[in-house]
Amino acid sequence: MKDVYIGVEEIYDQAEERLKDTNLQRKIGQYLGEVWPSGFDTTPERPIGVYAPYLSRGSRLEVKAAQIATAAGLDYAVATYEQSEYVTANPGLVDCYRAPLELAKGQKRRLWVVDEMQRPGAIAEATTVYGGNVVEYWGAIRNIVFEEKGLSRSTPVTDMSGWYTFQAKQFGWSKQERSKSPYYYKALMGLYASGRAVLLDTPPSQFFDRVMAPAIRASVDALGVQPLIANAFDTEKRDWVDVSFLSEQQSDKLIMKGVVG
């Protein structure tokens, strides 16, 4: 099953071919209940390379995904899941609240930017210790990181939470079950089979075996084609946000006031 991953250099041609296949587009539309996620509801001129973190933070992997997509001739988008509920056992969620920042002179700091009382619940609803919303906090950092790297600050960031919930229900999820992911991933694999979006992913993990592999089998059975997933980069133990280009004064302002620039 893990041979579903293909090289980035191959993914554009395969996606473009599927975009031209009107029968496949119609079949996948029906599979999704005629509800595509925002930004993918019309056939794009070029396939869209998608990176899918919980929040858009301008992290090293997010920057690398944008660079890979651009080099491959893909458009680029970030698909977030802002309604994820914070849990301490998930490093990706912890990084949303405990900012892993690479500062000047090789200094690395992990700062709790969300107070303990604010952590339960959906991450999009959390208020930072500086008084603002955590999504806005990271959005400001992402903008300066992308600008420094010469990437477009206007790259679409789409919160997929509502679409995930809709598709989870369509594929059989009920409120008695805690996890929606085994259900909405069946729809997500359909999206990535369409060629409208291709997933820029890390190597397979336990999550792949537990959630993605069954969802891939379900979508392939229904659609007859594999989702387009590229093993674009290696997993990193900590997905740091590189703001080492900031001056000492700017770094202090970010740490003390949560303000960049």
VOGU-3710 file (C-alpha; in Angstrom, 3 decimals, decimal comma):
1> mkdvyigvee> 0,000/0,000/0,000  2,854/2,390/0,762  3,840/2,267/-2,924  0,993/4,750/-3,443  3,596/7,490/-2,951  5,041/8,860/-6,192  7,867/11,248/-6,967  7,243/14,974/-7,099  8,718/15,033/-10,599  5,965/12,680/-11,830
11> iydqaeerlk> 3,006/14,218/-10,091  2,303/17,209/-12,351  1,795/15,167/-15,533  -0,438/12,626/-13,821  -2,534/15,330/-12,192  -2,880/17,312/-15,412  -4,087/14,213/-17,239  -6,775/13,648/-14,628  -7,894/17,276/-14,788  -8,705/16,738/-18,464
21> dtnlqrkigq> -10,729/13,580/-17,750  -14,300/14,914/-17,472  -15,716/11,466/-16,687  -13,330/11,094/-13,751  -14,172/14,596/-12,492  -17,882/13,795/-12,627  -17,374/10,437/-10,881  -15,347/11,995/-8,057  -17,898/14,785/-7,698  -20,582/12,159/-7,134
31> ylgevwpsgf> -18,309/10,322/-4,683  -17,990/13,568/-2,689  -21,725/14,192/-2,692  -21,115/17,061/-5,144  -19,437/19,018/-2,337  -15,830/19,956/-3,029  -13,779/21,920/-0,484  -13,432/25,665/-0,948  -10,709/26,456/-3,467  -11,109/23,119/-5,247
41> dttperpigv> -14,743/23,406/-6,332  -13,805/24,300/-9,908  -11,215/22,677/-12,126  -8,001/24,707/-11,713  -5,745/25,721/-14,573  -2,897/23,898/-12,865  -2,859/21,155/-10,227  -2,532/22,468/-6,685  0,132/21,117/-4,367  -1,315/20,920/-0,855
51> yapylsrgsr> 0,434/20,963/2,485  -1,865/20,069/5,383  -0,840/21,226/8,890  -3,203/21,999/11,762  -2,410/25,714/11,442  -0,406/27,641/8,875  2,689/28,692/10,850  5,387/29,368/8,250  7,327/26,376/9,558  10,300/24,775/7,814
61> levkaaqiat> 8,106/22,052/6,287  5,507/24,558/5,136  8,187/26,656/3,433  9,712/23,568/1,853  6,315/22,431/0,567  5,781/25,810/-1,107  9,222/25,663/-2,688  8,704/22,095/-3,921  5,293/22,914/-5,390  6,672/25,976/-7,172
71> aagldyavat> 9,635/24,051/-8,596  7,288/21,308/-9,847  5,060/23,823/-11,672  2,171/23,345/-9,266  0,061/26,029/-7,689  0,236/25,883/-3,896  -2,242/25,939/-1,039  -2,324/25,183/2,675  -5,217/23,109/4,022  -5,602/23,596/7,777
81> yeqseyvtan> -7,781/21,931/10,399  -8,522/24,725/12,837  -11,275/22,842/14,658  -8,875/20,161/15,864  -9,019/19,803/19,608  -5,776/20,309/21,486  -4,196/17,197/22,999  -0,782/17,024/24,645  0,064/13,694/22,977  0,072/15,222/19,483
91> pglvdcyrap> 3,345/17,089/18,707  1,775/18,955/15,778  -0,925/20,382/18,010  1,514/21,195/20,807  3,601/23,211/18,331  0,575/25,428/17,687  0,585/26,481/21,329  4,248/26,067/22,280  5,917/28,001/19,481  9,161/26,348/18,296
101> lelakgqkrr> 11,159/29,357/17,087  14,641/29,433/15,578  16,110/32,797/16,486  19,333/34,586/15,553  22,732/33,024/16,341  21,300/29,502/16,276  19,204/30,047/19,387  16,100/27,854/19,623  13,213/28,626/21,954  9,943/26,821/22,598
111> lwvvdemqrp> 7,556/29,375/24,041  4,134/28,690/25,455  2,045/31,297/23,642  -1,285/29,921/24,879  -1,993/29,801/28,607  -2,926/26,434/30,110  -6,505/27,522/30,821  -6,959/28,412/27,127  -5,696/25,110/25,713  -8,763/22,838/25,888
121> gaiaeattvy> -11,085/22,910/22,881  -10,637/23,787/19,220  -7,287/25,391/18,472  -8,865/28,175/16,368  -10,668/29,461/19,459  -7,569/29,841/21,646  -6,377/33,259/22,810  -2,649/33,805/23,167  -0,881/35,175/26,225  -0,498/38,383/24,216
131> ggnvveywga> -4,265/38,813/23,945  -4,906/37,951/20,312  -6,142/34,842/18,508  -3,592/32,063/17,964  -4,472/31,748/14,244  -3,730/35,449/13,761  -0,507/35,137/15,769  0,805/32,435/13,454  -0,556/34,136/10,351  1,565/37,218/11,026
141> irnivfeekg> 4,685/35,089/11,523  3,951/33,074/8,398  3,669/36,246/6,335  7,098/37,564/7,304  8,700/34,125/6,844  7,213/33,728/3,357  8,258/37,268/2,446  11,825/36,634/3,611  11,957/33,395/1,565  10,649/35,136/-1,560
151> lsrstpvtdm> 7,356/33,225/-1,487  3,930/34,711/-2,062  2,207/35,908/1,104  -1,109/35,529/-0,733  -0,843/31,743/-0,913  -4,346/30,419/-0,180  -4,905/29,055/3,315  -8,147/27,098/3,531  -9,597/25,789/6,777  -11,023/22,387/5,845
161> sgwytfqakq> -12,808/21,792/9,180  -16,361/22,233/7,890  -15,746/20,098/4,819  -14,171/17,356/6,942  -17,242/17,264/9,181  -19,630/17,179/6,231  -17,720/14,366/4,540  -17,286/12,396/7,765  -21,066/12,343/8,157  -21,535/11,390/4,525
171> fgwskqersk> -19,172/8,439/4,953  -20,858/7,132/8,095  -19,434/8,951/11,116  -21,758/9,410/14,096  -21,431/11,588/17,191  -20,936/8,488/19,317  -17,490/8,113/17,728  -14,699/10,440/18,830  -12,559/10,392/15,684  -13,808/11,663/12,321
181> spyyykalmg> -10,574/11,058/10,432  -11,224/7,441/9,310  -14,357/8,772/7,585  -13,378/12,114/6,078  -10,092/10,691/4,826  -12,096/8,617/2,365  -13,308/11,888/0,850  -9,857/13,442/1,104  -8,324/10,598/-0,891  -11,019/11,214/-3,507
191> lyasgravll> -9,964/14,854/-3,719  -6,332/13,845/-4,204  -7,378/11,331/-6,868  -8,987/14,111/-8,924  -5,788/15,888/-9,910  -7,220/19,169/-8,661  -5,117/18,715/-5,537  -2,031/16,624/-4,862  -0,768/15,975/-1,347  2,794/16,915/-0,426
201> dtppsqffdr> 3,398/14,559/2,459  5,966/13,146/4,856  6,896/9,418/4,812  4,287/6,882/5,966  3,699/6,679/9,715  1,396/4,801/12,069  -1,312/7,254/11,008  -0,879/6,056/7,437  -1,455/2,434/8,469  -4,363/3,248/10,776
211> vmapairasv> -6,276/5,868/8,764  -4,847/6,642/5,340  -4,378/3,104/4,000  -8,018/2,023/4,614  -9,228/5,335/3,140  -7,072/4,839/0,048  -8,466/1,340/-0,455  -12,025/2,656/-0,155  -11,456/5,480/-2,652  -9,651/3,216/-5,132
221> dalgvqplia> -12,494/0,695/-4,956  -14,984/3,468/-5,718  -13,016/5,464/-8,289  -10,533/3,071/-9,866  -7,535/5,425/-9,477  -4,990/6,046/-6,766  -4,770/9,376/-4,942  -1,773/11,480/-5,966  0,520/11,688/-2,942  4,170/12,696/-3,078
231> nafdtekrdw> 6,666/11,809/-0,376  8,019/15,337/-0,582  10,145/15,597/2,553  11,350/13,699/5,584  9,622/13,795/8,928  11,286/16,105/11,430  11,074/15,543/15,165  10,237/19,226/15,617  8,942/21,427/12,803  10,744/24,653/13,705
241> vdvsflseqq> 9,779/28,115/12,488  12,873/29,890/11,218  12,805/33,574/12,163  16,579/33,827/12,521  16,562/36,688/10,003  14,940/38,995/12,581  17,122/41,526/14,354  17,761/41,107/18,074  15,291/43,892/18,766  12,632/42,285/16,563
251> sdklimkgvv> 13,194/38,897/18,223  12,758/40,428/21,671  9,535/42,104/20,511  8,225/38,795/19,182  9,042/36,954/22,395  7,767/39,630/24,788  4,780/41,029/22,867  3,961/38,449/20,207  4,428/41,097/17,526  6,544/40,773/14,388
261> g> 8,033/43,520/12,259
//
